[in-house]
């Protein structure tokens, strides 16, 4: 899953706007650890909230919309006791960013489901040691992310929001990794805006998966946005 390919860093504590164009906006700020940086993005789309999960589960379309995305695979997992009705998966993503940034892969456990208001939540947490690493890819060791899709009242539109933080890896200067990550998120959301409106993504039925963002620590930041 996207954009999750690398982390970013900054000195600022407050969110700074990176770019706003064609209905997509991306912000960034320094994370609490003082070493990495968080990304935040927003886009409005002509789709149902659950279409976001349908896109995220479409391995064949991964490289079409995820910037630098190469391929992705999914493995079902048993949902945790605290979220027994959630959809849980092990997601393994591979990325091929531009030189001089090296190829990398990301292994995360995801939890997804709907809330009582018709919105969709998805939180991911790195699970880097769950599978052996490849010599051809740098494994991103630590990070987390959250996606939210909520219906916009009185319209047929959905607001999608994303927030993520991942640890820097490799020998490439952070400034280059950070710039690539900001560009990746903006480009990915722009492509998602077009792709998600396809009819095949509106047919997904995920209402039986229930997820309470109140129990997802990282997603609580999006609740306060």
Backbone as a chain_set.jsonl record, in Angstrom:
{"seq": "XXXXXXXXXXXXXXXXXXXXXXXXXXXXXXXXXXXXXXXXXXXXXXXXXXXXXXXXXXXXXXXXXXXXXXXXXXXXXXXXXXXXXXXXXXXXXXXXXXXXXXXXXXXXXXXXXXXXXXXXXXXXXXXXXXXXXXXXXXXXXXXXXXXXXXXXXXXXXXXXXXXXXXXXXXXXXXXXXXXXXXXXXXXXXXXXXXXXXXXXXXXXXXXXXXXXXXXXXXXXXXXXX", "coords": {"N": [[0.84, -1.166, 0.0], [0.855, 2.057, -0.859], [2.677, 4.86, -1.111], [3.341, 4.561, 1.235], [5.837, 4.066, 1.171], [8.124, 5.389, 2.125], [9.409, 7.302, 4.879], [9.228, 10.559, 6.33], [10.828, 13.637, 7.351], [11.084, 16.531, 9.515], [11.621, 19.836, 10.859], [9.648, 21.388, 11.878], [6.823, 21.697, 14.113], [4.175, 22.074, 13.573], [1.552, 21.47, 11.167], [2.422, 21.802, 7.774], [1.58, 23.08, 4.614], [2.148, 21.213, 1.754], [1.3, 20.92, -0.951], [-1.497, 21.953, -2.868], [-3.863, 21.125, -5.161], [-6.069, 20.587, -7.882], [-8.11, 19.422, -6.354], [-6.792, 17.888, -4.491], [-4.903, 17.738, -1.499], [-1.917, 18.005, 0.41], [-0.132, 17.724, 3.433], [2.594, 18.206, 5.794], [4.591, 17.428, 8.722], [6.883, 17.617, 11.539], [7.485, 14.648, 13.384], [6.688, 13.284, 16.666], [8.932, 11.963, 17.631], [11.078, 13.407, 16.797], [12.729, 12.659, 14.749], [11.545, 11.511, 12.483], [8.957, 12.252, 10.035], [5.551, 13.184, 9.646], [2.997, 12.568, 7.26], [0.122, 13.956, 5.743], [-2.897, 13.714, 3.966], [-5.594, 14.718, 1.762], [-8.524, 14.143, -0.186], [-11.338, 14.599, -2.304], [-13.782, 12.477, -3.648], [-15.766, 10.966, -6.28], [-17.452, 8.593, -5.27], [-18.457, 5.706, -3.315], [-17.865, 5.417, 0.24], [-16.882, 2.82, 0.908], [-15.65, 2.069, -1.383], [-13.026, 2.781, -1.256], [-11.7, 0.773, 0.222], [-12.085, -1.318, -1.548], [-10.467, -0.525, -3.681], [-7.956, -0.488, -2.408], [-7.64, -3.193, -1.976], [-7.29, -4.222, -4.47], [-5.035, -5.8, -6.107], [-4.127, -5.86, -8.739], [-4.375, -3.267, -9.646], [-2.626, -1.821, -8.179], [-0.034, -0.756, -8.972], [-0.911, 1.129, -10.724], [-1.928, 3.32, -9.416], [-0.541, 3.831, -7.033], [2.176, 5.698, -6.288], [5.403, 4.954, -7.391], [4.854, 2.359, -6.856], [5.25, -1.15, -7.096], [4.374, -3.895, -6.762], [1.912, -5.828, -4.894], [0.798, -7.956, -2.233], [-1.634, -9.972, -0.458], [-2.598, -11.406, 2.649], [-4.914, -13.157, 4.506], [-5.721, -12.532, 7.945], [-6.4, -13.409, 11.361], [-8.678, -11.449, 13.094], [-7.926, -9.168, 15.79], [-8.684, -9.684, 19.311], [-9.752, -7.392, 20.435], [-10.989, -6.147, 18.308], [-13.012, -7.859, 16.956], [-14.747, -7.973, 14.744], [-13.494, -6.778, 12.665], [-11.813, -6.463, 9.462], [-8.915, -8.117, 8.889], [-5.611, -8.14, 7.629], [-2.461, -9.27, 6.283], [-0.295, -7.278, 4.641], [1.842, -6.98, 1.945], [3.946, -4.891, 0.397], [5.752, -3.684, -2.446], [8.197, -1.375, -3.587], [9.523, 0.85, -6.056], [11.283, 3.337, -6.072], [12.578, 6.455, -7.491], [16.027, 6.776, -8.578], [18.33, 8.406, -6.416], [17.267, 6.722, -4.491], [16.856, 3.631, -2.943], [15.311, 0.449, -3.844], [12.514, -0.705, -1.942], [10.618, -2.52, 0.553], [7.483, -3.058, 2.222], [5.94, -4.317, 5.026], [2.966, -4.871, 6.523], [0.395, -5.079, 9.056], [-3.008, -4.87, 8.599], [-6.069, -3.321, 9.641], [-9.458, -3.091, 9.025], [-12.702, -1.6, 8.532], [-16.19, -0.611, 8.856], [-17.888, 2.294, 10.231], [-20.648, 3.349, 12.421], [-21.718, 5.565, 11.101], [-21.491, 5.18, 8.436], [-19.004, 5.542, 7.421], [-15.621, 4.571, 6.492], [-12.824, 2.969, 7.941], [-9.316, 2.398, 8.086], [-6.511, 1.043, 9.491], [-2.986, 0.696, 9.566], [-0.141, -1.112, 10.694], [3.31, -1.541, 10.979], [4.795, -4.732, 10.446], [7.368, -5.889, 10.397], [9.059, -8.122, 10.804], [7.673, -10.365, 10.258], [7.821, -11.832, 7.918], [10.588, -13.203, 6.025], [13.193, -10.97, 4.985], [14.092, -9.577, 1.753], [17.072, -9.642, -0.213], [17.12, -7.856, -2.235], [15.589, -5.699, -1.613], [15.106, -2.991, 0.637], [13.841, -3.328, 3.819], [11.261, -1.568, 5.272], [11.385, -0.581, 8.554], [9.712, 0.37, 10.628], [6.588, 1.932, 11.394], [3.379, 3.531, 10.82], [-0.018, 3.975, 9.731], [-3.095, 5.568, 8.707], [-6.237, 5.383, 7.117], [-9.167, 7.124, 6.198], [-12.5, 7.198, 5.079], [-15.257, 9.1, 4.441], [-18.733, 9.783, 3.987], [-19.922, 12.714, 2.334], [-22.293, 14.8, 3.55], [-25.444, 15.298, 1.915], [-24.508, 15.039, -0.641], [-23.118, 13.044, -3.348], [-20.578, 12.47, -2.896], [-17.403, 11.509, -1.458], [-15.195, 12.028, 1.221], [-11.812, 11.476, 1.497], [-9.255, 10.778, 3.726], [-5.85, 10.672, 4.778], [-3.156, 9.622, 6.829], [0.226, 9.232, 7.785], [3.273, 7.76, 9.077], [6.594, 6.864, 8.781], [9.723, 5.167, 9.321], [12.883, 6.496, 8.369], [15.126, 4.992, 6.03], [18.167, 3.514, 4.71], [20.982, 5.049, 2.921], [20.625, 7.393, 1.609], [20.32, 10.93, 1.687], [18.092, 12.414, 4.064], [16.56, 14.575, 3.193], [16.089, 14.12, 0.489], [14.663, 11.705, 0.556], [12.413, 12.579, 1.915], [11.301, 14.5, 0.214], [10.657, 12.866, -1.96], [8.716, 11.264, -0.747], [6.644, 13.075, -0.129], [5.928, 13.906, -2.698], [5.109, 11.436, -3.653], [2.803, 10.804, -2.134], [1.058, 12.897, -2.886], [0.85, 12.473, -5.686], [-0.221, 9.886, -5.693], [-2.752, 10.198, -4.454], [-3.938, 11.845, -6.319], [-4.121, 10.156, -8.55], [-5.714, 8.182, -7.423], [-8.095, 9.567, -7.14], [-9.177, 9.555, -9.689], [-9.238, 6.8, -10.395], [-10.868, 5.501, -8.445], [-13.513, 6.031, -8.979], [-14.497, 4.2, -10.753], [-16.956, 1.83, -11.788], [-16.728, -0.815, -10.893], [-15.602, -0.687, -8.385], [-17.571, 0.214, -6.766], [-19.177, -1.789, -5.986], [-18.38, -3.293, -3.849], [-18.941, -5.045, -0.805], [-18.726, -4.352, 2.382], [-19.918, -3.88, 4.737], [-20.406, -5.615, 6.859], [-18.078, -5.764, 8.203], [-16.909, -4.349, 11.053], [-15.537, -1.543, 12.683], [-14.065, 0.22, 15.282], [-12.817, 3.355, 15.517], [-12.108, 4.549, 17.86], [-10.65, 2.789, 19.336], [-8.31, 2.601, 18.006], [-5.263, 3.778, 18.141], [-3.576, 5.426, 16.463], [-5.341, 6.245, 14.454], [-7.004, 7.914, 15.838], [-5.967, 10.427, 15.648], [-6.814, 11.318, 13.177], [-9.515, 11.494, 13.685], [-9.61, 13.785, 15.198], [-8.972, 15.7, 13.417]], "CA": [[0.0, 0.0, 0.0], [1.34, 3.333, -1.24], [2.87, 6.06, -0.414], [3.855, 4.127, 2.503], [7.159, 3.572, 0.878], [9.201, 5.943, 2.923], [8.963, 8.275, 5.84], [9.692, 11.896, 6.088], [11.235, 14.315, 8.569], [11.048, 17.98, 9.458], [11.884, 20.512, 12.112], [8.442, 22.063, 12.355], [5.873, 20.929, 14.904], [2.845, 22.28, 13.02], [1.363, 21.005, 9.798], [2.732, 22.742, 6.701], [1.017, 22.66, 3.333], [3.103, 20.9, 0.691], [0.715, 21.247, -2.247], [-2.946, 21.835, -3.024], [-4.137, 21.279, -6.585], [-7.028, 19.658, -8.491], [-8.898, 18.73, -5.346], [-5.917, 17.098, -3.613], [-4.046, 18.54, -0.626], [-0.969, 17.229, 1.215], [0.583, 18.474, 4.465], [3.627, 17.443, 6.501], [5.087, 18.034, 9.961], [7.813, 16.792, 12.287], [6.842, 13.709, 14.3], [7.048, 13.45, 18.072], [10.246, 11.401, 17.941], [12.098, 14.349, 16.381], [13.557, 12.079, 13.702], [10.751, 11.258, 11.288], [7.927, 13.223, 9.758], [4.246, 12.645, 9.284], [2.311, 13.081, 6.079], [-1.337, 13.956, 5.809], [-3.457, 14.066, 2.672], [-7.054, 14.717, 1.652], [-9.062, 14.233, -1.531], [-12.762, 14.303, -2.429], [-13.959, 11.596, -4.803], [-17.12, 10.551, -6.632], [-17.482, 7.16, -4.972], [-18.918, 5.333, -1.991], [-16.727, 5.255, 1.154], [-16.314, 1.481, 0.894], [-14.862, 1.899, -2.602], [-11.613, 2.923, -0.903], [-11.177, -0.545, 0.575], [-12.072, -2.117, -2.776], [-9.262, -0.143, -4.422], [-6.778, -0.925, -1.661], [-7.537, -4.651, -2.078], [-7.125, -4.592, -5.874], [-3.6, -5.934, -6.357], [-3.833, -5.599, -10.148], [-4.354, -1.824, -9.891], [-1.687, -1.204, -7.241], [0.983, 0.043, -9.653], [-1.556, 2.168, -11.525], [-2.231, 4.531, -8.658], [0.434, 4.06, -5.961], [3.422, 6.216, -6.838], [6.553, 4.07, -7.215], [4.392, 1.026, -6.489], [5.648, -2.229, -8.001], [3.39, -4.973, -6.616], [1.433, -6.006, -3.529], [0.101, -9.216, -1.976], [-2.451, -9.936, 0.755], [-2.796, -12.677, 3.348], [-5.9, -12.964, 5.575], [-5.304, -12.766, 9.321], [-7.475, -13.418, 12.347], [-8.813, -10.135, 13.718], [-7.598, -9.185, 17.215], [-9.811, -9.817, 20.232], [-10.344, -6.074, 20.673], [-11.741, -5.749, 17.113], [-13.333, -9.166, 16.359], [-15.509, -7.861, 13.5], [-12.708, -6.054, 11.673], [-11.118, -7.206, 8.417], [-7.48, -8.05, 9.183], [-4.792, -8.737, 6.579], [-1.037, -8.984, 6.19], [-0.122, -6.645, 3.332], [3.261, -6.888, 1.589], [4.059, -3.985, -0.75], [7.098, -3.455, -2.977], [8.281, -0.062, -4.214], [10.686, 1.107, -6.898], [11.397, 4.793, -6.167], [13.617, 6.917, -8.414], [17.41, 6.908, -8.104], [19.221, 7.419, -5.792], [16.594, 5.988, -3.419], [16.871, 2.203, -3.252], [14.049, -0.285, -3.761], [12.157, -1.063, -0.572], [9.34, -3.194, 0.722], [6.762, -2.695, 3.442], [5.108, -5.405, 5.519], [2.104, -4.302, 7.558], [-0.877, -5.699, 9.398], [-4.061, -3.873, 8.441], [-7.394, -3.528, 10.224], [-10.394, -2.248, 8.291], [-14.114, -1.815, 8.791], [-17.054, 0.558, 8.757], [-18.418, 2.823, 11.482], [-22.113, 3.497, 12.359], [-22.106, 6.683, 10.246], [-21.281, 4.835, 7.037], [-17.625, 5.788, 7.03], [-14.705, 3.443, 6.501], [-11.536, 3.214, 8.589], [-8.301, 1.375, 7.903], [-5.246, 1.361, 10.151], [-1.914, -0.267, 9.319], [1.01, -1.081, 11.596], [4.357, -2.385, 10.417], [5.038, -6.061, 11.009], [8.539, -6.092, 9.545], [9.742, -9.401, 11.012], [6.73, -11.473, 10.071], [8.324, -12.617, 6.794], [12.005, -12.92, 5.764], [13.473, -9.849, 4.089], [14.771, -9.898, 0.504], [18.323, -8.911, -0.407], [16.924, -6.862, -3.293], [14.748, -4.61, -1.118], [15.269, -2.554, 2.017], [12.59, -3.478, 4.557], [10.918, -0.438, 6.137], [11.318, -1.265, 9.843], [8.732, 0.831, 11.61], [5.697, 2.979, 10.936], [1.946, 3.3, 10.93], [-0.814, 4.84, 8.866], [-4.545, 5.451, 8.828], [-7.095, 5.893, 6.051], [-10.576, 7.308, 6.542], [-13.377, 7.632, 3.988], [-16.551, 9.443, 5.031], [-19.654, 10.422, 3.045], [-20.166, 14.142, 2.508], [-23.758, 14.929, 3.618], [-26.126, 16.029, 0.861], [-23.849, 14.843, -1.932], [-22.711, 11.671, -3.65], [-19.128, 12.519, -2.786], [-16.748, 10.965, -0.269], [-13.931, 12.659, 1.599], [-10.802, 10.503, 1.908], [-8.124, 11.368, 4.435], [-4.759, 9.727, 5.027], [-2.046, 10.104, 7.648], [1.207, 8.159, 7.929], [4.616, 8.047, 9.587], [7.472, 5.716, 8.606], [11.12, 5.415, 9.646], [13.817, 6.631, 7.256], [16.081, 3.896, 5.883], [19.115, 3.697, 3.626], [22.03, 6.054, 3.056], [20.246, 8.604, 0.881], [19.967, 12.014, 2.611], [16.672, 12.477, 4.4], [15.848, 15.596, 2.427], [15.641, 13.51, -0.766], [13.609, 10.748, 0.882], [11.22, 13.318, 2.315], [10.712, 15.093, -0.982], [10.047, 11.777, -2.728], [7.511, 10.807, -0.05], [5.577, 14.074, -0.319], [5.489, 13.788, -4.088], [4.42, 10.153, -3.825], [1.452, 10.88, -1.584], [0.232, 13.766, -3.724], [0.601, 11.792, -6.958], [-1.09, 8.734, -5.455], [-4.117, 10.668, -4.209], [-4.446, 12.367, -7.587], [-4.501, 8.994, -9.36], [-6.834, 7.54, -6.736], [-9.28, 10.373, -7.419], [-9.72, 9.1, -10.971], [-9.447, 5.354, -10.416], [-11.867, 5.007, -7.499], [-14.872, 6.259, -9.477], [-14.898, 3.09, -11.628], [-18.14, 1.134, -11.28], [-16.394, -2.081, -10.222], [-15.242, -0.445, -6.982], [-18.766, 0.611, -6.007], [-19.953, -2.99, -5.692], [-17.846, -3.99, -2.68], [-19.811, -5.134, 0.365], [-17.872, -4.484, 3.561], [-20.676, -3.388, 5.879], [-20.388, -6.541, 7.992], [-16.842, -5.53, 8.944], [-17.113, -3.194, 11.918], [-14.282, -1.091, 13.277], [-14.21, 1.413, 16.115], [-11.569, 4.123, 15.526], [-11.791, 4.945, 19.234], [-9.684, 1.828, 19.863], [-7.137, 2.639, 17.145], [-4.557, 4.948, 18.646], [-3.112, 6.34, 15.427], [-6.493, 6.802, 13.744], [-7.635, 8.954, 16.64], [-5.479, 11.718, 15.176], [-7.69, 11.737, 12.089], [-10.797, 11.867, 14.276], [-9.481, 15.139, 15.737], [-8.61, 16.595, 12.314]], "C": [[0.886, 1.229, 0.0], [2.199, 4.115, -0.362], [3.412, 5.755, 0.934], [5.303, 3.752, 2.3], [8.234, 4.194, 1.714], [8.639, 6.965, 3.882], [9.561, 9.611, 5.512], [10.049, 12.551, 7.4], [11.167, 15.82, 8.4], [11.321, 18.544, 10.826], [10.611, 21.078, 12.71], [7.543, 21.127, 13.137], [4.471, 21.013, 14.314], [2.785, 21.776, 11.582], [1.672, 22.127, 8.817], [2.164, 22.194, 5.395], [2.138, 22.413, 2.334], [2.546, 21.337, -0.656], [-0.788, 21.06, -2.197], [-3.274, 22.119, -4.487], [-5.132, 20.213, -7.027], [-7.773, 18.806, -7.462], [-8.107, 17.858, -4.394], [-5.057, 18.042, -2.787], [-3.176, 17.613, 0.21], [-0.241, 18.162, 2.167], [1.662, 17.584, 5.073], [4.024, 18.188, 7.773], [6.088, 17.087, 10.617], [7.066, 15.907, 13.262], [7.37, 13.899, 15.712], [8.441, 12.934, 18.393], [11.389, 12.311, 17.522], [12.965, 13.859, 15.239], [12.794, 11.881, 12.4], [9.698, 12.341, 11.112], [6.646, 12.539, 9.336], [3.724, 13.323, 8.027], [0.812, 13.0, 6.3], [-1.864, 14.396, 4.447], [-4.966, 13.984, 2.678], [-7.457, 14.856, 0.193], [-10.553, 13.923, -1.476], [-12.98, 13.538, -3.729], [-15.433, 11.32, -5.043], [-17.198, 9.038, -6.482], [-18.093, 6.947, -3.602], [-17.712, 5.165, -1.068], [-16.068, 3.884, 1.057], [-15.537, 1.184, -0.389], [-13.37, 2.04, -2.307], [-11.002, 1.567, -0.575], [-11.114, -1.452, -0.652], [-10.838, -1.798, -3.618], [-8.012, -0.668, -3.724], [-6.568, -2.432, -1.755], [-7.299, -5.131, -3.51], [-5.639, -4.628, -6.227], [-3.239, -5.579, -7.796], [-3.719, -4.109, -10.451], [-3.324, -1.094, -9.035], [-0.699, -0.269, -7.935], [0.385, 1.17, -10.483], [-1.774, 3.442, -10.734], [-1.238, 4.82, -7.537], [1.756, 4.495, -6.578], [4.59, 5.325, -6.431], [6.142, 2.647, -6.839], [4.767, -0.005, -7.539], [4.641, -3.378, -7.964], [3.006, -5.095, -5.147], [0.75, -7.365, -3.422], [-0.602, -9.123, -0.628], [-2.591, -11.34, 1.335], [-3.782, -12.451, 4.49], [-5.311, -13.304, 6.944], [-6.542, -12.821, 10.215], [-7.509, -12.055, 13.027], [-8.484, -10.228, 15.206], [-8.851, -9.25, 18.079], [-10.52, -8.487, 20.435], [-11.2, -5.591, 19.514], [-12.173, -7.009, 16.362], [-14.069, -9.092, 15.032], [-14.744, -7.14, 12.402], [-12.133, -7.011, 10.628], [-9.62, -7.03, 8.646], [-6.694, -8.781, 8.103], [-3.321, -8.405, 6.798], [-0.794, -8.49, 4.77], [1.369, -6.449, 3.067], [3.39, -6.096, 0.29], [5.519, -3.793, -1.138], [7.097, -2.136, -3.751], [9.598, 0.099, -4.962], [10.819, 2.614, -7.096], [12.541, 5.203, -7.092], [14.996, 6.946, -7.757], [17.596, 8.297, -7.486], [18.577, 6.625, -4.651], [16.478, 4.518, -3.831], [15.472, 1.595, -3.184], [13.779, -0.684, -2.315], [10.835, -1.802, -0.543], [8.778, -2.868, 2.094], [5.828, -3.836, 3.806], [4.288, -4.881, 6.688], [0.929, -5.225, 7.855], [-1.934, -4.613, 9.326], [-5.33, -4.31, 9.152], [-8.34, -2.584, 9.521], [-11.823, -2.593, 8.657], [-14.883, -0.516, 8.705], [-17.501, 1.007, 10.141], [-19.929, 3.035, 11.336], [-22.59, 4.609, 11.433], [-21.882, 6.402, 8.765], [-19.882, 5.101, 6.535], [-16.789, 4.524, 7.103], [-13.384, 3.862, 7.124], [-10.593, 2.067, 8.262], [-7.016, 1.843, 8.572], [-4.232, 0.281, 9.823], [-0.769, -0.024, 10.291], [2.068, -2.013, 11.032], [4.498, -3.693, 11.196], [6.258, -6.63, 10.293], [9.173, -7.469, 9.662], [8.843, -10.612, 10.755], [7.133, -12.391, 8.923], [9.792, -12.278, 6.572], [12.159, -11.769, 4.776], [14.206, -10.345, 2.848], [16.035, -9.057, 0.376], [18.169, -7.796, -1.432], [16.111, -5.653, -2.842], [15.115, -4.272, 0.323], [13.913, -2.637, 2.705], [12.371, -2.246, 5.446], [10.632, -0.996, 7.527], [10.172, -0.859, 10.752], [7.862, 1.929, 11.009], [4.241, 2.598, 11.119], [1.212, 4.3, 10.042], [-2.291, 4.618, 9.133], [-5.203, 6.06, 7.599], [-8.498, 6.069, 6.619], [-11.323, 7.762, 5.296], [-14.75, 7.885, 4.581], [-17.439, 10.116, 3.998], [-19.819, 11.894, 3.366], [-21.673, 14.359, 2.457], [-24.323, 15.762, 2.471], [-25.513, 15.891, -0.512], [-23.63, 13.357, -2.172], [-21.194, 11.549, -3.597], [-18.655, 11.896, -1.473], [-15.446, 11.716, -0.028], [-12.984, 11.574, 2.106], [-9.643, 11.247, 2.558], [-7.105, 10.273, 4.768], [-3.714, 10.395, 5.906], [-1.079, 8.954, 7.862], [2.525, 8.681, 8.475], [5.438, 6.769, 9.459], [8.924, 6.115, 8.835], [11.966, 5.522, 8.385], [14.767, 5.438, 7.225], [17.023, 4.202, 4.734], [20.067, 4.848, 3.876], [21.709, 7.352, 2.336], [19.86, 9.691, 1.884], [18.46, 12.108, 2.83], [15.917, 13.468, 3.533], [15.329, 15.023, 1.111], [14.532, 12.493, -0.522], [12.302, 11.465, 1.197], [10.512, 13.944, 1.124], [10.015, 14.026, -1.82], [8.751, 11.31, -2.084], [6.36, 11.789, -0.218], [5.025, 14.003, -1.74], [4.672, 12.518, -4.298], [2.994, 10.216, -3.312], [0.557, 11.743, -2.454], [-0.136, 13.07, -5.035], [-0.368, 10.629, -6.785], [-2.536, 9.155, -5.24], [-4.745, 11.214, -5.488], [-4.897, 11.22, -8.497], [-5.697, 8.266, -8.749], [-8.14, 8.253, -7.053], [-9.961, 9.938, -8.715], [-10.109, 7.626, -10.933], [-10.655, 4.908, -9.609], [-13.301, 5.173, -7.99], [-15.368, 5.138, -10.388], [-16.017, 2.278, -10.979], [-17.783, -0.128, -10.491], [-16.035, -1.884, -8.752], [-16.447, -0.055, -6.132], [-19.566, -0.602, -5.549], [-19.5, -3.72, -4.429], [-18.79, -3.933, -1.488], [-18.947, -5.407, 1.603], [-18.602, -4.078, 4.837], [-20.649, -4.308, 7.087], [-19.074, -6.473, 8.761], [-17.005, -4.245, 9.743], [-15.793, -2.835, 12.592], [-14.526, 0.186, 14.054], [-12.891, 2.177, 16.15], [-11.166, 4.562, 16.925], [-10.753, 4.017, 19.854], [-8.412, 1.769, 19.023], [-6.364, 3.918, 17.439], [-4.168, 5.924, 17.55], [-4.273, 6.983, 14.681], [-7.206, 7.886, 14.548], [-7.162, 10.34, 16.225], [-6.336, 12.233, 14.025], [-9.056, 12.144, 12.615], [-10.777, 13.311, 14.751], [-9.186, 16.163, 14.652], [-9.794, 17.498, 11.985]], "O": [[1.668, 1.357, 0.943], [2.359, 3.998, 0.853], [3.882, 6.628, 1.664], [5.924, 3.171, 3.19], [9.225, 3.518, 1.991], [7.515, 7.438, 3.711], [10.303, 9.767, 4.542], [9.627, 12.085, 8.458], [11.189, 16.329, 7.279], [11.262, 17.836, 11.831], [10.511, 21.23, 13.927], [7.494, 19.925, 12.874], [3.659, 20.114, 14.531], [3.795, 21.669, 10.886], [1.237, 23.264, 9.004], [2.259, 21.0, 5.112], [2.974, 23.285, 2.093], [3.218, 22.032, -1.417], [-1.291, 20.13, -1.566], [-3.001, 23.207, -4.995], [-5.047, 19.064, -6.593], [-8.028, 17.623, -7.683], [-8.693, 17.157, -3.569], [-4.54, 19.032, -3.306], [-3.633, 16.565, 0.666], [0.21, 19.241, 1.782], [1.649, 16.366, 4.895], [3.827, 19.397, 7.894], [6.136, 15.901, 10.292], [6.115, 16.354, 13.902], [8.37, 14.584, 15.929], [9.073, 13.416, 19.333], [12.546, 12.037, 17.843], [13.858, 14.582, 14.797], [13.356, 12.07, 11.321], [9.57, 13.238, 11.946], [6.658, 11.459, 8.747], [3.986, 14.5, 7.778], [0.309, 12.091, 6.96], [-1.344, 15.336, 3.846], [-5.556, 13.274, 3.492], [-6.825, 15.584, -0.572], [-10.983, 13.079, -0.691], [-12.438, 13.898, -4.774], [-16.252, 11.424, -4.13], [-17.029, 8.297, -7.451], [-18.231, 7.887, -2.82], [-16.633, 4.804, -1.54], [-14.843, 3.78, 1.114], [-14.845, 0.169, -0.476], [-12.541, 1.481, -3.025], [-9.909, 1.247, -1.043], [-10.196, -2.261, -0.781], [-10.234, -2.698, -4.202], [-7.121, -1.224, -4.365], [-5.438, -2.904, -1.629], [-7.124, -6.329, -3.735], [-5.058, -3.609, -6.601], [-2.156, -5.05, -8.047], [-3.043, -3.722, -11.404], [-3.167, 0.121, -9.155], [-0.547, 0.883, -7.531], [1.106, 2.076, -10.902], [-1.803, 4.531, -11.308], [-1.11, 5.974, -7.13], [2.381, 3.731, -7.313], [4.74, 4.985, -5.257], [7.0, 1.818, -6.534], [4.619, 0.238, -8.737], [4.118, -3.787, -9.0], [3.673, -4.548, -4.269], [0.192, -7.866, -4.398], [-0.235, -8.32, 0.229], [-2.688, -12.325, 0.604], [-3.516, -11.628, 5.366], [-4.516, -14.233, 7.083], [-7.606, -12.325, 9.844], [-6.478, -11.563, 13.487], [-8.736, -11.262, 15.826], [-9.945, -8.91, 17.628], [-11.741, -8.446, 20.588], [-12.05, -4.721, 19.698], [-11.74, -7.213, 15.228], [-14.029, -10.049, 14.259], [-15.285, -6.912, 11.32], [-11.987, -8.208, 10.877], [-9.115, -5.908, 8.601], [-7.049, -9.891, 7.705], [-2.98, -7.395, 7.414], [-1.059, -9.207, 3.806], [2.073, -5.829, 3.865], [2.997, -6.565, -0.778], [6.405, -3.746, -0.285], [6.148, -1.816, -4.466], [10.634, -0.434, -4.566], [10.504, 3.122, -8.172], [13.384, 4.375, -7.437], [15.118, 7.117, -6.544], [17.054, 9.272, -8.008], [19.278, 5.925, -3.92], [16.05, 4.211, -4.943], [14.57, 2.146, -2.554], [14.708, -0.968, -1.558], [10.038, -1.726, -1.477], [9.501, -2.458, 3.003], [5.017, -4.268, 2.988], [4.838, -4.494, 7.719], [0.525, -6.038, 7.023], [-1.775, -3.55, 9.927], [-5.629, -5.5, 9.255], [-8.059, -1.389, 9.426], [-12.127, -3.722, 9.041], [-14.303, 0.552, 8.507], [-17.501, 0.229, 11.095], [-20.449, 2.912, 10.227], [-23.748, 4.604, 11.017], [-22.064, 7.288, 7.93], [-19.596, 4.91, 5.353], [-17.198, 3.529, 7.702], [-12.885, 4.959, 6.876], [-11.01, 0.912, 8.169], [-6.497, 2.912, 8.254], [-4.562, -0.904, 9.801], [-0.47, 1.113, 10.658], [1.766, -3.143, 10.649], [4.344, -3.743, 12.416], [6.201, -7.692, 9.673], [9.775, -7.943, 8.698], [9.234, -11.749, 11.015], [6.829, -13.584, 8.94], [10.213, -11.168, 6.898], [11.361, -11.614, 3.852], [14.855, -11.39, 2.874], [16.068, -7.903, 0.803], [18.999, -6.889, -1.49], [15.957, -4.692, -3.595], [15.398, -5.16, 1.127], [12.937, -2.069, 2.215], [13.217, -1.928, 6.281], [9.722, -1.811, 7.677], [9.709, -1.662, 11.562], [8.331, 2.749, 10.22], [3.92, 1.48, 11.523], [1.76, 5.333, 9.657], [-2.686, 3.606, 9.712], [-4.787, 7.109, 7.106], [-8.958, 5.259, 7.424], [-10.838, 8.61, 4.547], [-15.348, 6.981, 5.164], [-16.96, 10.934, 3.213], [-19.852, 12.281, 4.534], [-22.283, 14.123, 1.414], [-23.761, 16.792, 2.099], [-25.947, 16.554, -1.455], [-23.918, 12.523, -1.313], [-20.608, 10.637, -4.182], [-19.415, 11.777, -0.511], [-14.696, 12.001, -0.961], [-13.316, 10.839, 3.036], [-9.122, 12.218, 2.009], [-7.457, 9.118, 5.005], [-3.421, 11.581, 5.752], [-1.504, 7.822, 8.096], [2.851, 9.862, 8.356], [5.042, 5.717, 9.961], [9.312, 7.255, 8.579], [11.797, 4.744, 7.446], [15.167, 4.932, 8.274], [16.726, 5.042, 3.885], [19.985, 5.536, 4.894], [22.461, 8.32, 2.451], [19.141, 9.406, 2.842], [17.666, 11.908, 1.911], [14.764, 13.231, 3.174], [14.246, 15.398, 0.661], [13.574, 12.418, -1.291], [11.224, 11.022, 0.801], [9.284, 13.924, 1.034], [8.917, 14.249, -2.329], [7.79, 10.993, -2.785], [5.22, 11.375, -0.426], [3.813, 14.037, -1.953], [3.677, 12.517, -5.022], [2.074, 9.738, -3.975], [-0.582, 11.369, -2.733], [-1.297, 13.079, -5.444], [-1.237, 10.41, -7.628], [-3.449, 8.536, -5.786], [-5.946, 11.061, -5.709], [-5.942, 11.312, -9.14], [-6.581, 7.794, -9.464], [-9.177, 7.609, -7.217], [-11.188, 9.955, -8.812], [-11.19, 7.253, -11.39], [-11.394, 4.025, -10.044], [-14.21, 4.524, -7.471], [-16.542, 5.124, -10.759], [-16.018, 2.066, -9.767], [-18.466, -0.468, -9.524], [-16.152, -2.817, -7.957], [-16.347, 0.0, -4.906], [-20.534, -0.456, -4.801], [-20.159, -4.661, -3.987], [-19.37, -2.887, -1.198], [-18.502, -6.531, 1.836], [-17.985, -3.946, 5.894], [-20.843, -3.855, 8.216], [-18.956, -7.05, 9.842], [-17.214, -3.175, 9.172], [-15.036, -3.708, 13.015], [-15.128, 1.128, 13.538], [-11.93, 1.701, 16.754], [-10.008, 4.91, 17.156], [-10.052, 4.405, 20.789], [-7.526, 0.964, 19.306], [-6.768, 5.006, 17.031], [-4.401, 7.126, 17.684], [-4.191, 8.154, 14.311], [-7.939, 8.694, 13.977], [-7.875, 11.323, 16.427], [-6.562, 13.437, 13.905], [-9.693, 13.038, 12.058], [-11.802, 13.992, 14.715], [-9.15, 17.362, 14.926], [-9.703, 18.331, 11.083]]}, "num_chains": 1, "name": "protein.A"}
